[in-house]
Each structure stands twice: as C-alpha cells, then as structure tokens.
Amino acid sequence: MSTNPCNTQHAVRPVTGRHRGRSDQGIDPREGAERAAALLAAGGLLRVPDVLALVNVSASTWWAGVKARRYPAGVKLSPRCTAWRAADIAALLDSFGSEVQP
C-alpha cells in the first residue's frame, strides 16, 4: 500500500514577525519620518529605511535611482550594508525643492 505524500508531517517553522530586511514592521510611518529627520539634522549616516522615510519612494525605485545616478551613491559599511551621508540626502531634498515650480 502506498502512502499519500500529502498526509506526511512537515516541520512547521515558527513565525517571528520579522522578515529579512524589514526590521521596521509595525512602526508608525510618521515615527520613521520623525526619526529620519532627526538623524538628518544630526548629520552622520542614514540607512535605507531612514532615507526612504525622507525621500518617499519605494525601495526598488531608490535602488534603481542610485544605479542610474539620479540619487547619491551610498557608503558600503559591509558587503550587505549601505548607508548614505546625511549631507548628500539633504542636498538631494534641496534639489527636489528647487525642481518644483509653482
């Protein structure tokens, strides 16, 4: 008699609520923008979630813009970690303001 493969027990992985690359799950977007604005004012380096809270584009649009040189290049902190200088992001935001014509 053959066993039905659909009836076999599978190991169930626990759900932790954290997804790879998305450590900001459950945070109010306004809090992220306030945090990013504070980091921008303090200077230093901004990580992707902070930049996206200020620039208001999707992650894929941001990375495509970096590749096309529409947005500033980041600083590689490690092979999988990139950050941007706060001064570069401030200059980018200023350039957005100058492009808008009333």
N, C-alpha and C positions, 0 to 999 in steps of 0.2 A: 504494500500500500504506500502510495506517495504522500508526502506531506505538502500542504499548501504553503508556499513561501509567504503568503500574506498573513498567515497566522503566527509567524515567528515573532519572538520578542526582540525588540530593538532597544538599545541603550538610549535613554532619554537624557539629553543634556539639560542642565538647569538653566533657566532664563534669568540672567542677572540684570537686565535692564540697560546694560551698557553695550554699545555697538562700536565696532572698530572705527576709530577716527571721529566719533561723535560723543565726546565727553560732556557736552553741554545739554544733554537730554533733560527736559523738564525745567529748564531755566527760562524765565520770562524774557522775551527778546529785548524789552526795554532795559532790563538789568544788564544784559550783554552790551547794549549800546552805551549805557552809562559807564560800565567798566572800561570799555574800549576808549571812550572819550577821556576818561581819567588817565589811562595809560598813554594816550596820545599827548595829553598835556604834560605828563611827567617825562616824556622822552623815552629813549631806550628802544626795545624791540617789541613788535606786535606779532602774535601768532595768527594763523588763518581765521579762527572764529572771531577774533577781535577786529581784524581787517574787514571781514565780511559784514560785521555789525555796523561799521562806519561807511563802507562803500555801497552797501545794499545791492549786491549782485550775488548770484549763486556761485558755489564753489567751482563748478565747471567753467562758468563764464570768467571767473577770476583767473583760473589757471590758463585758459585759452588766451586771455589778455596779457598775461605775463609772457607766455610763449611768443605772442605776436608783438611784444614790446609796447603795448598800449598802457600797461601797468608796470610799475617798477619791479626790478628783479629782487628776489629775496636773498637773504644771507643763510647759507646752509649751516645749521648748527650740528647736524649729524646726517647720515645718509637718508633718514626718513623724517627729518625735522627742519622746516624752513621758517624763518621769521623775517619781518620787514622793519626797517628803520622807521621810527615814528616820524622823523623829519621828511622822509620820502612819501609817506602816506599823507602827511599834512600838505605837502606840495601838490600831491595828486588831487586832494579835496579842494585846494585853492584853484587848481586848473579847471575843475568841474564848475566852480562858481563863475569863473571868467568866461566859460563857454556858453553859459545860459544867457540868452538875450531876451529882455522883457518885451 
